């Protein structure tokens, strides 16, 4: 079977290195709007966003910084209480 006809062939996701910052931030705000929330988790963005959260984290330095740049809240930081650790 020729490679072009193989339905199981591996396809790479497009790499979004040339997407302008403004488009990434607009997509982040759009996801928040669709969810009806003031912030977006990484999992939520990966599920319904056009890009992967790692693209925004790399571009802006972290997921939290991407949220800040988009004007969205970052929510509470999850941490363990000292009592829970030992």
Phi and psi restraints in degrees (range 20) as a CNS / XPLOR table:
assign (resid 1 and name C) (resid 2 and name N)
       (resid 2 and name CA) (resid 2 and name C) 1.0 -61.9 20.0 2
assign (resid 2 and name N) (resid 2 and name CA)
       (resid 2 and name C) (resid 3 and name N) 1.0 150.7 20.0 2
assign (resid 2 and name C) (resid 3 and name N)
       (resid 3 and name CA) (resid 3 and name C) 1.0 -56.3 20.0 2
assign (resid 3 and name N) (resid 3 and name CA)
       (resid 3 and name C) (resid 4 and name N) 1.0 -40.2 20.0 2
assign (resid 3 and name C) (resid 4 and name N)
       (resid 4 and name CA) (resid 4 and name C) 1.0 -64.0 20.0 2
assign (resid 4 and name N) (resid 4 and name CA)
       (resid 4 and name C) (resid 5 and name N) 1.0 -25.2 20.0 2
assign (resid 4 and name C) (resid 5 and name N)
       (resid 5 and name CA) (resid 5 and name C) 1.0 -95.8 20.0 2
assign (resid 5 and name N) (resid 5 and name CA)
       (resid 5 and name C) (resid 6 and name N) 1.0 -5.4 20.0 2
assign (resid 5 and name C) (resid 6 and name N)
       (resid 6 and name CA) (resid 6 and name C) 1.0 -73.3 20.0 2
assign (resid 6 and name N) (resid 6 and name CA)
       (resid 6 and name C) (resid 7 and name N) 1.0 112.7 20.0 2
assign (resid 6 and name C) (resid 7 and name N)
       (resid 7 and name CA) (resid 7 and name C) 1.0 -71.6 20.0 2
assign (resid 7 and name N) (resid 7 and name CA)
       (resid 7 and name C) (resid 8 and name N) 1.0 -12.2 20.0 2
assign (resid 7 and name C) (resid 8 and name N)
       (resid 8 and name CA) (resid 8 and name C) 1.0 -98.5 20.0 2
assign (resid 8 and name N) (resid 8 and name CA)
       (resid 8 and name C) (resid 9 and name N) 1.0 8.8 20.0 2
assign (resid 8 and name C) (resid 9 and name N)
       (resid 9 and name CA) (resid 9 and name C) 1.0 -63.4 20.0 2
assign (resid 9 and name N) (resid 9 and name CA)
       (resid 9 and name C) (resid 10 and name N) 1.0 148.0 20.0 2
assign (resid 9 and name C) (resid 10 and name N)
       (resid 10 and name CA) (resid 10 and name C) 1.0 -79.0 20.0 2
assign (resid 10 and name N) (resid 10 and name CA)
       (resid 10 and name C) (resid 11 and name N) 1.0 132.7 20.0 2
assign (resid 10 and name C) (resid 11 and name N)
       (resid 11 and name CA) (resid 11 and name C) 1.0 -125.7 20.0 2
assign (resid 11 and name N) (resid 11 and name CA)
       (resid 11 and name C) (resid 12 and name N) 1.0 129.6 20.0 2
assign (resid 11 and name C) (resid 12 and name N)
       (resid 12 and name CA) (resid 12 and name C) 1.0 -79.0 20.0 2
assign (resid 12 and name N) (resid 12 and name CA)
       (resid 12 and name C) (resid 13 and name N) 1.0 144.5 20.0 2
assign (resid 12 and name C) (resid 13 and name N)
       (resid 13 and name CA) (resid 13 and name C) 1.0 -71.1 20.0 2
assign (resid 13 and name N) (resid 13 and name CA)
       (resid 13 and name C) (resid 14 and name N) 1.0 145.1 20.0 2
assign (resid 13 and name C) (resid 14 and name N)
       (resid 14 and name CA) (resid 14 and name C) 1.0 -64.6 20.0 2
assign (resid 14 and name N) (resid 14 and name CA)
       (resid 14 and name C) (resid 15 and name N) 1.0 140.0 20.0 2
assign (resid 14 and name C) (resid 15 and name N)
       (resid 15 and name CA) (resid 15 and name C) 1.0 -89.3 20.0 2
assign (resid 15 and name N) (resid 15 and name CA)
       (resid 15 and name C) (resid 16 and name N) 1.0 133.3 20.0 2
assign (resid 15 and name C) (resid 16 and name N)
       (resid 16 and name CA) (resid 16 and name C) 1.0 -101.3 20.0 2
assign (resid 16 and name N) (resid 16 and name CA)
       (resid 16 and name C) (resid 17 and name N) 1.0 43.0 20.0 2
assign (resid 16 and name C) (resid 17 and name N)
       (resid 17 and name CA) (resid 17 and name C) 1.0 -70.0 20.0 2
assign (resid 17 and name N) (resid 17 and name CA)
       (resid 17 and name C) (resid 18 and name N) 1.0 -25.7 20.0 2
assign (resid 17 and name C) (resid 18 and name N)
       (resid 18 and name CA) (resid 18 and name C) 1.0 -98.0 20.0 2
assign (resid 18 and name N) (resid 18 and name CA)
       (resid 18 and name C) (resid 19 and name N) 1.0 4.6 20.0 2
assign (resid 18 and name C) (resid 19 and name N)
       (resid 19 and name CA) (resid 19 and name C) 1.0 -73.6 20.0 2
assign (resid 19 and name N) (resid 19 and name CA)
       (resid 19 and name C) (resid 20 and name N) 1.0 127.4 20.0 2
assign (resid 19 and name C) (resid 20 and name N)
       (resid 20 and name CA) (resid 20 and name C) 1.0 -61.8 20.0 2
assign (resid 20 and name N) (resid 20 and name CA)
       (resid 20 and name C) (resid 21 and name N) 1.0 148.5 20.0 2
assign (resid 20 and name C) (resid 21 and name N)
       (resid 21 and name CA) (resid 21 and name C) 1.0 -52.6 20.0 2
assign (resid 21 and name N) (resid 21 and name CA)
       (resid 21 and name C) (resid 22 and name N) 1.0 -41.1 20.0 2
assign (resid 21 and name C) (resid 22 and name N)
       (resid 22 and name CA) (resid 22 and name C) 1.0 -61.1 20.0 2
assign (resid 22 and name N) (resid 22 and name CA)
       (resid 22 and name C) (resid 23 and name N) 1.0 -35.8 20.0 2
assign (resid 22 and name C) (resid 23 and name N)
       (resid 23 and name CA) (resid 23 and name C) 1.0 -69.3 20.0 2
assign (resid 23 and name N) (resid 23 and name CA)
       (resid 23 and name C) (resid 24 and name N) 1.0 -39.9 20.0 2
assign (resid 23 and name C) (resid 24 and name N)
       (resid 24 and name CA) (resid 24 and name C) 1.0 -63.6 20.0 2
assign (resid 24 and name N) (resid 24 and name CA)
       (resid 24 and name C) (resid 25 and name N) 1.0 -44.2 20.0 2
assign (resid 24 and name C) (resid 25 and name N)
       (resid 25 and name CA) (resid 25 and name C) 1.0 -68.0 20.0 2
assign (resid 25 and name N) (resid 25 and name CA)
       (resid 25 and name C) (resid 26 and name N) 1.0 -37.2 20.0 2
assign (resid 25 and name C) (resid 26 and name N)
       (resid 26 and name CA) (resid 26 and name C) 1.0 -64.2 20.0 2
assign (resid 26 and name N) (resid 26 and name CA)
       (resid 26 and name C) (resid 27 and name N) 1.0 -38.9 20.0 2
assign (resid 26 and name C) (resid 27 and name N)
       (resid 27 and name CA) (resid 27 and name C) 1.0 -66.1 20.0 2
assign (resid 27 and name N) (resid 27 and name CA)
       (resid 27 and name C) (resid 28 and name N) 1.0 -38.1 20.0 2
assign (resid 27 and name C) (resid 28 and name N)
       (resid 28 and name CA) (resid 28 and name C) 1.0 -62.9 20.0 2
assign (resid 28 and name N) (resid 28 and name CA)
       (resid 28 and name C) (resid 29 and name N) 1.0 -44.6 20.0 2
assign (resid 28 and name C) (resid 29 and name N)
       (resid 29 and name CA) (resid 29 and name C) 1.0 -65.9 20.0 2
assign (resid 29 and name N) (resid 29 and name CA)
       (resid 29 and name C) (resid 30 and name N) 1.0 -36.0 20.0 2
assign (resid 29 and name C) (resid 30 and name N)
       (resid 30 and name CA) (resid 30 and name C) 1.0 -64.8 20.0 2
assign (resid 30 and name N) (resid 30 and name CA)
       (resid 30 and name C) (resid 31 and name N) 1.0 -41.5 20.0 2
assign (resid 30 and name C) (resid 31 and name N)
       (resid 31 and name CA) (resid 31 and name C) 1.0 -63.2 20.0 2
assign (resid 31 and name N) (resid 31 and name CA)
       (resid 31 and name C) (resid 32 and name N) 1.0 -44.4 20.0 2
assign (resid 31 and name C) (resid 32 and name N)
       (resid 32 and name CA) (resid 32 and name C) 1.0 -59.7 20.0 2
assign (resid 32 and name N) (resid 32 and name CA)
       (resid 32 and name C) (resid 33 and name N) 1.0 -42.3 20.0 2
assign (resid 32 and name C) (resid 33 and name N)
       (resid 33 and name CA) (resid 33 and name C) 1.0 -63.1 20.0 2
assign (resid 33 and name N) (resid 33 and name CA)
       (resid 33 and name C) (resid 34 and name N) 1.0 -44.7 20.0 2
assign (resid 33 and name C) (resid 34 and name N)
       (resid 34 and name CA) (resid 34 and name C) 1.0 -63.7 20.0 2
assign (resid 34 and name N) (resid 34 and name CA)
       (resid 34 and name C) (resid 35 and name N) 1.0 -34.1 20.0 2
assign (resid 34 and name C) (resid 35 and name N)
       (resid 35 and name CA) (resid 35 and name C) 1.0 -80.5 20.0 2
assign (resid 35 and name N) (resid 35 and name CA)
       (resid 35 and name C) (resid 36 and name N) 1.0 -17.0 20.0 2
assign (resid 35 and name C) (resid 36 and name N)
       (resid 36 and name CA) (resid 36 and name C) 1.0 72.1 20.0 2
assign (resid 36 and name N) (resid 36 and name CA)
       (resid 36 and name C) (resid 37 and name N) 1.0 32.5 20.0 2
assign (resid 36 and name C) (resid 37 and name N)
       (resid 37 and name CA) (resid 37 and name C) 1.0 -124.1 20.0 2
assign (resid 37 and name N) (resid 37 and name CA)
       (resid 37 and name C) (resid 38 and name N) 1.0 166.8 20.0 2
assign (resid 37 and name C) (resid 38 and name N)
       (resid 38 and name CA) (resid 38 and name C) 1.0 -96.7 20.0 2
assign (resid 38 and name N) (resid 38 and name CA)
       (resid 38 and name C) (resid 39 and name N) 1.0 -2.2 20.0 2
assign (resid 38 and name C) (resid 39 and name N)
       (resid 39 and name CA) (resid 39 and name C) 1.0 -148.4 20.0 2
assign (resid 39 and name N) (resid 39 and name CA)
       (resid 39 and name C) (resid 40 and name N) 1.0 168.5 20.0 2
assign (resid 39 and name C) (resid 40 and name N)
       (resid 40 and name CA) (resid 40 and name C) 1.0 -136.8 20.0 2
assign (resid 40 and name N) (resid 40 and name CA)
       (resid 40 and name C) (resid 41 and name N) 1.0 132.9 20.0 2
assign (resid 40 and name C) (resid 41 and name N)
       (resid 41 and name CA) (resid 41 and name C) 1.0 -83.6 20.0 2
assign (resid 41 and name N) (resid 41 and name CA)
       (resid 41 and name C) (resid 42 and name N) 1.0 163.0 20.0 2
assign (resid 41 and name C) (resid 42 and name N)
       (resid 42 and name CA) (resid 42 and name C) 1.0 -58.4 20.0 2
assign (resid 42 and name N) (resid 42 and name CA)
       (resid 42 and name C) (resid 43 and name N) 1.0 -45.1 20.0 2
assign (resid 42 and name C) (resid 43 and name N)
       (resid 43 and name CA) (resid 43 and name C) 1.0 -62.4 20.0 2
assign (resid 43 and name N) (resid 43 and name CA)
       (resid 43 and name C) (resid 44 and name N) 1.0 -42.1 20.0 2
assign (resid 43 and name C) (resid 44 and name N)
       (resid 44 and name CA) (resid 44 and name C) 1.0 -62.0 20.0 2
assign (resid 44 and name N) (resid 44 and name CA)
       (resid 44 and name C) (resid 45 and name N) 1.0 -44.9 20.0 2
assign (resid 44 and name C) (resid 45 and name N)
       (resid 45 and name CA) (resid 45 and name C) 1.0 -64.7 20.0 2
assign (resid 45 and name N) (resid 45 and name CA)
       (resid 45 and name C) (resid 46 and name N) 1.0 -42.6 20.0 2
assign (resid 45 and name C) (resid 46 and name N)
       (resid 46 and name CA) (resid 46 and name C) 1.0 -65.1 20.0 2
assign (resid 46 and name N) (resid 46 and name CA)
       (resid 46 and name C) (resid 47 and name N) 1.0 -29.2 20.0 2
assign (resid 46 and name C) (resid 47 and name N)
       (resid 47 and name CA) (resid 47 and name C) 1.0 -75.3 20.0 2
assign (resid 47 and name N) (resid 47 and name CA)
       (resid 47 and name C) (resid 48 and name N) 1.0 -41.2 20.0 2
assign (resid 47 and name C) (resid 48 and name N)
       (resid 48 and name CA) (resid 48 and name C) 1.0 -122.2 20.0 2
assign (resid 48 and name N) (resid 48 and name CA)
       (resid 48 and name C) (resid 49 and name N) 1.0 -5.9 20.0 2
assign (resid 48 and name C) (resid 49 and name N)
       (resid 49 and name CA) (resid 49 and name C) 1.0 -78.3 20.0 2
assign (resid 49 and name N) (resid 49 and name CA)
       (resid 49 and name C) (resid 50 and name N) 1.0 161.8 20.0 2
assign (resid 49 and name C) (resid 50 and name N)
       (resid 50 and name CA) (resid 50 and name C) 1.0 -77.2 20.0 2
assign (resid 50 and name N) (resid 50 and name CA)
       (resid 50 and name C) (resid 51 and name N) 1.0 -22.5 20.0 2
assign (resid 50 and name C) (resid 51 and name N)
       (resid 51 and name CA) (resid 51 and name C) 1.0 -119.4 20.0 2
assign (resid 51 and name N) (resid 51 and name CA)
       (resid 51 and name C) (resid 52 and name N) 1.0 173.4 20.0 2
assign (resid 51 and name C) (resid 52 and name N)
       (resid 52 and name CA) (resid 52 and name C) 1.0 -95.1 20.0 2
assign (resid 52 and name N) (resid 52 and name CA)
       (resid 52 and name C) (resid 53 and name N) 1.0 147.3 20.0 2
assign (resid 52 and name C) (resid 53 and name N)
       (resid 53 and name CA) (resid 53 and name C) 1.0 -57.8 20.0 2
assign (resid 53 and name N) (resid 53 and name CA)
       (resid 53 and name C) (resid 54 and name N) 1.0 -30.6 20.0 2
assign (resid 53 and name C) (resid 54 and name N)
       (resid 54 and name CA) (resid 54 and name C) 1.0 -65.2 20.0 2
assign (resid 54 and name N) (resid 54 and name CA)
       (resid 54 and name C) (resid 55 and name N) 1.0 -28.9 20.0 2
assign (resid 54 and name C) (resid 55 and name N)
       (resid 55 and name CA) (resid 55 and name C) 1.0 -62.8 20.0 2
assign (resid 55 and name N) (resid 55 and name CA)
       (resid 55 and name C) (resid 56 and name N) 1.0 -45.3 20.0 2
assign (resid 55 and name C) (resid 56 and name N)
       (resid 56 and name CA) (resid 56 and name C) 1.0 -70.1 20.0 2
assign (resid 56 and name N) (resid 56 and name CA)
       (resid 56 and name C) (resid 57 and name N) 1.0 -40.1 20.0 2
assign (resid 56 and name C) (resid 57 and name N)
       (resid 57 and name CA) (resid 57 and name C) 1.0 -62.9 20.0 2
assign (resid 57 and name N) (resid 57 and name CA)
       (resid 57 and name C) (resid 58 and name N) 1.0 -41.6 20.0 2
assign (resid 57 and name C) (resid 58 and name N)
       (resid 58 and name CA) (resid 58 and name C) 1.0 -65.5 20.0 2
assign (resid 58 and name N) (resid 58 and name CA)
       (resid 58 and name C) (resid 59 and name N) 1.0 -44.2 20.0 2
assign (resid 58 and name C) (resid 59 and name N)
       (resid 59 and name CA) (resid 59 and name C) 1.0 -66.2 20.0 2
assign (resid 59 and name N) (resid 59 and name CA)
       (resid 59 and name C) (resid 60 and name N) 1.0 -41.3 20.0 2
assign (resid 59 and name C) (resid 60 and name N)
       (resid 60 and name CA) (resid 60 and name C) 1.0 -103.4 20.0 2
assign (resid 60 and name N) (resid 60 and name CA)
       (resid 60 and name C) (resid 61 and name N) 1.0 -3.4 20.0 2
assign (resid 60 and name C) (resid 61 and name N)
       (resid 61 and name CA) (resid 61 and name C) 1.0 102.7 20.0 2
assign (resid 61 and name N) (resid 61 and name CA)
       (resid 61 and name C) (resid 62 and name N) 1.0 -25.2 20.0 2
assign (resid 61 and name C) (resid 62 and name N)
       (resid 62 and name CA) (resid 62 and name C) 1.0 -173.5 20.0 2
assign (resid 62 and name N) (resid 62 and name CA)
       (resid 62 and name C) (resid 63 and name N) 1.0 165.1 20.0 2
assign (resid 62 and name C) (resid 63 and name N)
       (resid 63 and name CA) (resid 63 and name C) 1.0 -63.4 20.0 2
assign (resid 63 and name N) (resid 63 and name CA)
       (resid 63 and name C) (resid 64 and name N) 1.0 -43.0 20.0 2
assign (resid 63 and name C) (resid 64 and name N)
       (resid 64 and name CA) (resid 64 and name C) 1.0 -60.1 20.0 2
assign (resid 64 and name N) (resid 64 and name CA)
       (resid 64 and name C) (resid 65 and name N) 1.0 -41.1 20.0 2
assign (resid 64 and name C) (resid 65 and name N)
       (resid 65 and name CA) (resid 65 and name C) 1.0 -67.7 20.0 2
assign (resid 65 and name N) (resid 65 and name CA)
       (resid 65 and name C) (resid 66 and name N) 1.0 -34.2 20.0 2
assign (resid 65 and name C) (resid 66 and name N)
       (resid 66 and name CA) (resid 66 and name C) 1.0 -65.0 20.0 2
assign (resid 66 and name N) (resid 66 and name CA)
       (resid 66 and name C) (resid 67 and name N) 1.0 -43.6 20.0 2
assign (resid 66 and name C) (resid 67 and name N)
       (resid 67 and name CA) (resid 67 and name C) 1.0 -60.3 20.0 2
assign (resid 67 and name N) (resid 67 and name CA)
       (resid 67 and name C) (resid 68 and name N) 1.0 -44.5 20.0 2
assign (resid 67 and name C) (resid 68 and name N)
       (resid 68 and name CA) (resid 68 and name C) 1.0 -61.3 20.0 2
assign (resid 68 and name N) (resid 68 and name CA)
       (resid 68 and name C) (resid 69 and name N) 1.0 -43.3 20.0 2
assign (resid 68 and name C) (resid 69 and name N)
       (resid 69 and name CA) (resid 69 and name C) 1.0 -64.1 20.0 2
assign (resid 69 and name N) (resid 69 and name CA)
       (resid 69 and name C) (resid 70 and name N) 1.0 -30.1 20.0 2
assign (resid 69 and name C) (resid 70 and name N)
       (resid 70 and name CA) (resid 70 and name C) 1.0 -84.4 20.0 2
assign (resid 70 and name N) (resid 70 and name CA)
       (resid 70 and name C) (resid 71 and name N) 1.0 -4.8 20.0 2
assign (resid 70 and name C) (resid 71 and name N)
       (resid 71 and name CA) (resid 71 and name C) 1.0 78.9 20.0 2
assign (resid 71 and name N) (resid 71 and name CA)
       (resid 71 and name C) (resid 72 and name N) 1.0 22.4 20.0 2
assign (resid 71 and name C) (resid 72 and name N)
       (resid 72 and name CA) (resid 72 and name C) 1.0 -107.3 20.0 2
assign (resid 72 and name N) (resid 72 and name CA)
       (resid 72 and name C) (resid 73 and name N) 1.0 149.6 20.0 2
assign (resid 72 and name C) (resid 73 and name N)
       (resid 73 and name CA) (resid 73 and name C) 1.0 -70.7 20.0 2
assign (resid 73 and name N) (resid 73 and name CA)
       (resid 73 and name C) (resid 74 and name N) 1.0 153.6 20.0 2
assign (resid 73 and name C) (resid 74 and name N)
       (resid 74 and name CA) (resid 74 and name C) 1.0 -101.4 20.0 2
assign (resid 74 and name N) (resid 74 and name CA)
       (resid 74 and name C) (resid 75 and name N) 1.0 -3.2 20.0 2
assign (resid 74 and name C) (resid 75 and name N)
       (resid 75 and name CA) (resid 75 and name C) 1.0 72.3 20.0 2
assign (resid 75 and name N) (resid 75 and name CA)
       (resid 75 and name C) (resid 76 and name N) 1.0 177.2 20.0 2
assign (resid 75 and name C) (resid 76 and name N)
       (resid 76 and name CA) (resid 76 and name C) 1.0 -72.1 20.0 2
assign (resid 76 and name N) (resid 76 and name CA)
       (resid 76 and name C) (resid 77 and name N) 1.0 149.7 20.0 2
assign (resid 76 and name C) (resid 77 and name N)
       (resid 77 and name CA) (resid 77 and name C) 1.0 -83.6 20.0 2
assign (resid 77 and name N) (resid 77 and name CA)
       (resid 77 and name C) (resid 78 and name N) 1.0 126.6 20.0 2
assign (resid 77 and name C) (resid 78 and name N)
       (resid 78 and name CA) (resid 78 and name C) 1.0 -80.6 20.0 2
assign (resid 78 and name N) (resid 78 and name CA)
       (resid 78 and name C) (resid 79 and name N) 1.0 128.5 20.0 2
assign (resid 78 and name C) (resid 79 and name N)
       (resid 79 and name CA) (resid 79 and name C) 1.0 -148.4 20.0 2
assign (resid 79 and name N) (resid 79 and name CA)
       (resid 79 and name C) (resid 80 and name N) 1.0 159.9 20.0 2
assign (resid 79 and name C) (resid 80 and name N)
       (resid 80 and name CA) (resid 80 and name C) 1.0 -91.3 20.0 2
assign (resid 80 and name N) (resid 80 and name CA)
       (resid 80 and name C) (resid 81 and name N) 1.0 139.7 20.0 2
assign (resid 80 and name C) (resid 81 and name N)
       (resid 81 and name CA) (resid 81 and name C) 1.0 -71.2 20.0 2
assign (resid 81 and name N) (resid 81 and name CA)
       (resid 81 and name C) (resid 82 and name N) 1.0 148.9 20.0 2
assign (resid 81 and name C) (resid 82 and name N)
       (resid 82 and name CA) (resid 82 and name C) 1.0 -55.9 20.0 2
assign (resid 82 and name N) (resid 82 and name CA)
       (resid 82 and name C) (resid 83 and name N) 1.0 -35.4 20.0 2
assign (resid 82 and name C) (resid 83 and name N)
       (resid 83 and name CA) (resid 83 and name C) 1.0 -63.1 20.0 2
assign (resid 83 and name N) (resid 83 and name CA)
       (resid 83 and name C) (resid 84 and name N) 1.0 -34.1 20.0 2
assign (resid 83 and name C) (resid 84 and name N)
       (resid 84 and name CA) (resid 84 and name C) 1.0 -74.1 20.0 2
assign (resid 84 and name N) (resid 84 and name CA)
       (resid 84 and name C) (resid 85 and name N) 1.0 -24.1 20.0 2
assign (resid 84 and name C) (resid 85 and name N)
       (resid 85 and name CA) (resid 85 and name C) 1.0 -81.2 20.0 2
assign (resid 85 and name N) (resid 85 and name CA)
       (resid 85 and name C) (resid 86 and name N) 1.0 -34.6 20.0 2
